[in-house]
Amino acid sequence: MPRTVIRGGLVITAAEEVHADVLVEGERIVALAATGSSAAQAWTADTEYDATGRYVIPGGVDAHTHMELPFGGTAASDTFETGTRAAAWGGTTTIVDFAVQSVGHSLRDGLDTWHAKAEGNCAIDYGLHMIMSDVTEDTLKEMDILVEEGVTSFKLFMAYPGVFYSDDGRILRAMQRSAGNGGLIMMHAENGIAIDVLVEQALAAGRTDPRYHGEVRRDLLEAEATHRAIQLARVAGAPLYVVHVSAEQAVAELAHARDLGLNVFGETCPQYLYLSTDNLAEYGEDGFEGAKYVCSTPLRPREHQAALWRALRTNDLSVVSTDHCPFCFTGQKELGRGDFSKIPNGLPGVENRMDLLHQAVVDGHISRRRWIELACATPARMFGLYPRKGTISPGADADIVIFDPHERYTMSAATHHMNVDYSAYEGRQVTGRARTVLSRGSAVIEEGEYRGRAGHGTYLPRGTSQYLH
Ligand SMILES: [Zn+2]
């Protein structure tokens, strides 16, 4: 088996920081030893990387991506091939994407369709969650089988009536089922029925610009849905994971539930930490630039960010994923000219997450270990992939990033690798960058050169959440 040694770096995991050399054999990490120790010096290898002055961190685990997602008459512009390649560029070595069950079809149909999209195309490893759009007696039974097979998490929507929406009764039934089979319900928590009324009223009043997307999707309607989801989960005796939390009032609901000791978890995304309704209100030359920032839950006024950062420190929010769901400005976001409700919802970000969260370390929002916990270890544990993914320890997959904490660069659509014609972070300077990325022992990125290939990435059947008690 080929042997690789990474020498001289600061190895950072969620638990500790040590100056150590890392030995890889084949696809696995086999040993760590103090840099300069006789044990480390005795190691021979086919490939050696010098990580002096750099960090050696676990590959990022992005538990929320939507490659090729059909939405609003179009589809997310990154395929599994382009999206996983971009993820690798940004230091992410595992994604968990969402297979979609469409109304009237089985979960199996949706899962088969998504396997066909991903198989043979990914540069890094991937797992799948299941979006349930149609909770029926049959699909409830299918949930048990999927959990056994390694699709252990199910996303439901309190928003998007007529598409993904589930009413409270269906949500309760799915939660009851997950209480019995070990699955984890992931919730898009926004009151979509109320939002649709406000959308209709805004459009009737001629308020059609992108910024009204943010205004009608009120923070209170995120908080209300979050509260309701928590109570339904309590009634069902089921755990709950709330995706893409953006409103301060929703964070308060999560904090309250966690103070009660409930198995309730929250995720946020870099866009809610770094962007705001100021971006949504951008008009640009043609009056429509804000469409680039249309996603749901929406960007919030800047004042919400302090609550999100605080919750990341107190663990009331425990995961940062991207909700990567890119649509090109030209030809896709433009579908909503003259009607903000027709702008496809989603932002690109899978390539930017690790570096943006490192910037949060530089800025003093979180510690280095917390960075790795939020971006690697906790998502791996939450979705049944730990310790194979999310840490650097003997036996783990050799998904390793050599990260330069000093390199400064400017994020831009001109240089990023995502298949989308704009960057949500255009012009933003960050300090720190993934330089070399290994996936199961193979170099995918080496000092700014792509060495990966479509099909290297393998499908990851997952265990049940490792946080449930
Ligand atoms: Zn999503």
Residues whose N, C-alpha, C, O or C-beta is under 5 A from the ligand:
A	BS01	ZN	D323
